[in-house]
Amino acid sequence: MNASDSIVIIPTYNEKENIEKIIKAVFALDKCFHILVIDDGSPDGTAQIVHTLIESEYRDRLFILEREGKQGLGTAYITGFKWALEHKYDYIFEMDADFSHDPSDLPRLYAACHDEGYDVAIGSRYVSGVNVVNWPIGRVLMSYFASKYVRMVTGFKVHDTTAGFKCYRRQVLETIELDKIRFKGYAFQIEMKFTAHKIGFKIKEVPVIFVNRREGVSKMSGGIFGEAFFGVMRLRWDGWFKKYPKKPAEA
């Protein structure tokens, strides 16, 4: 039995080119991680690849939840968060399937929370310059200035507010009212970080290099960026008037 205190949640939609490789890359690490795949009805057979790996090699450390149709990144992660909490994991990670997030950085995020005592560790593209490889310059600028925009509007000091490579201590996800997280797309990542910050959890940005996907098709769209743009204004309003949950006392 490969017991672990950590689970990596990987949402998928049509990731047959990447899913087996990313799973095996995570399982090749010295630190033992479990993986939960949340698949939104991929017609390309992504889920079947995962089931085959479970049956053949990884029954005790690889898991999958299948949903019907594309329901949004945010709802996929919230489904995964609830599953991880029910199964008593202490450290819960978000990671993409397409190798834009390097699995070898997972232990660094884990160390920030487990060893250094932070509540949230963010794999940050912008905390030490701009660490993005093979992205079109227009997308680099859009992402970079999106984070600058969030900082300006909200006063939130995290450099990479839209990052999707993160580690949470379970206490964070137990405290955040997950069913009240409103955004489903790009703004979900901003809202989760901002909410953790407003509650008072300690956040660390861990510098990583983000590499554009080599295989498969990007799921980004203009509508996702639009949700983020207008959602930030709502978060600023919430920051003034919303009553956030109280951070639990330290044990």
N, C-alpha and C positions, 0 to 999 in steps of 0.2 A: 504494500500500500504506500503510495507516494503522498503523504500528508503534506499540507501547505497551509500557511496563514494568509496566502495571497491568491487573488483571482484576477485574471486579465479578461476584460469584457471586450469582445471584438464584434461590432455590428457588420453585417454583410448584406450586399445585394449584388449579385453577378460578380463574384470574386473567384471563379474557378481557377484562374491562372495563378492566384496568389495564396489561396487559403491553406493548402497543404504545406507550402514552403514556410509561411509565417508561423503556423502551429509548430512545425519541427524546429524552427529557429528558436522559439520561446522555450521549448522543452530541452534544447541543447545547452541552455544556460546552467551554470553551476548552482545557482539559487533555484529551488523548486517552485515553480508557479503552476497554478491550474488555469485553465482557459474555459470561458463561457462564450460561445458564438451565439449571436442573436441574428437569425436569418429571416429577412422579410420576403419570403416566397420567391427566392431567386429562380428564374426559369432556366438558368444555365447549369443547374445541378450542383451548386455550391454546397447545399445542405447534405446531399448524398455523399459527397466527398468526406464531409465531417463525420457522418454516420459510419462510413467505412473505416475511418481512422479510429473511431471509438471502439468498434468491434474488433479490429485487428491488433491494435497496439495500446490504446490510451483510455481504457474503460474507466480507470480510477482517477483521471486528471483532466479529461476533456469532456465538455458537456455542450449541449445545444438546445436552444429554444427556437421553435419555428413559428412565425407569425404569417398571417395572410396579407399579402400586398405590402406596398411601401407605406409605412405609417410614420416615418420621420425619425431622424437620428435621436432627438431628445427622448421620445417615447421608448425607443430601443434601449437606450442607456438606463432609463428609469426602471424598465422591466428587469434589466440585468442587475441594477442596484438592489432591488427588492429581493431578487433571487439570492444574491450574494449575502445579504443580511440574514435571510432565513437560514442559509447554510453556514453561518457563523464565521465568515472570513473577516479578518481584522484589517486587511489592506486590499483595496479595490481599485483596479486600474482601468483606464480607458485607453484603447489603442486602435489604430486603423489596420486594416488587413493588407494594405498595398505596399508596405515597407517604407512609406514616407516617415514612419516612426521606427527607429532602429531598435529591435528587441534587446540589443546589448545595453541600451540605456535603462532598461527596466530596473536592474539592481541599483542604479544611482538614484532613481526616484524612490525606490523602497528605502534606501539608506537615509534619505532626507527625512522621511517620516519615522521609520523604525529606530534609527540610531540618533538622529539629530533632534527629534521631538516635534517636527512640524506636523500640522494637521493635513495640509494639502501640498503636494509637490507637483509643479507644472514643468513639463518639458518645453522650455522656452526657446523660440527662434530668435528673439529680439533682445534678450537681457544682456547679451555681450556682442552687440552689433546686429547684422542681418545674416543669419546662418541658414540660408535656403539654397538648395542646389537644383538646377534644371527646371526651375519655374520660369514661365514667360515673365519678362520684366513688368508688364502691366499687372499681372496677378501678384507679384511681389509687392509692388507699390500699393495695390488695393488692400492687401492684407496688413502691411506695415502701418499704413495710415488709418486703417480701420481701428487698430489697437490704439493709435495716438488719439483718434477721435473719442474712443471710449474713455481714455484717461482724462481727456479735456472735459467731456460732458459730465462724467460721474465723479471725478476726483479720485478714482480708484488707481492705485499706483503700480499695479501689475503691468509689465511691459507687453506681454503676449496674452492679451485678454481673450483672444479667439482660439487659443491652443486647444487641441483635442487629445493631447498625450499627458495623462495625469494619474496621480495616485492619491486616493483619499483614505484617511483613517476611518474606520467604520463609524466612529462617533459623529463624524461630520454628516454622513448620509443618514444616520439615525435622527439627527437634530433638524436638518433641513426638511421642510414639509414637501416631500417629493411630488405629491399629487397637486401641489399649488404652483409648481414650476410651469410657466405658461408657454414658453417657446419650444418649438420642435426642431428648428433647423440650426443655422449658424449661431443665432442668438442664444441658443441653449447653453453653449459653452460659456458665454459671457455671464448669463444669469446665474449659473451655478457658482462661478468664482465670486461674483459680486455678493451673492447671498452668503456664502461662507465667510467672506470678509466682513459683512455687516453684522453677522452673528458674533464675530470676534475670533474666529479660528486663525491660526498662524499659517501663512502661505509662503512657500519658498519657490523661486524660479530656478530651475536647474538647466543650464545651457545645453542645448542639443542642436544637432544639424538635421534639418528637414530636407528630405530628398523627394522630388516629384516621382510619382508612380512610374514604373517602367512598363508594367503590363496592366491590362484592363482599362476601363473608362472612368474618368472622374465623375463624381456625382454632384459637383458644385453647380449652382445655377444663379442667375441674377436675382431670382426671388428670394433665395437664401440670404444674399447680401442685403436686400431690401428689408427683410425682417430684422436683421441685425441693426441696420441704420435707425429705423424708427423704434425698435425695441429698446435701444439705449436711452432714448428720451423717457420712455416709460420707467426704466430702471432708476433714472435720476429722480423722477417723481416719487417712486416707491421709497427711495433712500431718504426722502424728507418725511414722508407720512406713514409708510407701512410699519406695522409692528412685527419685528422679526422674532423668531424663537430665541430663548435664552440659551447661551452656551452652558452645558452641564459643568458642574464643579469638577475640578481635577480629582481623580481618585487618589 
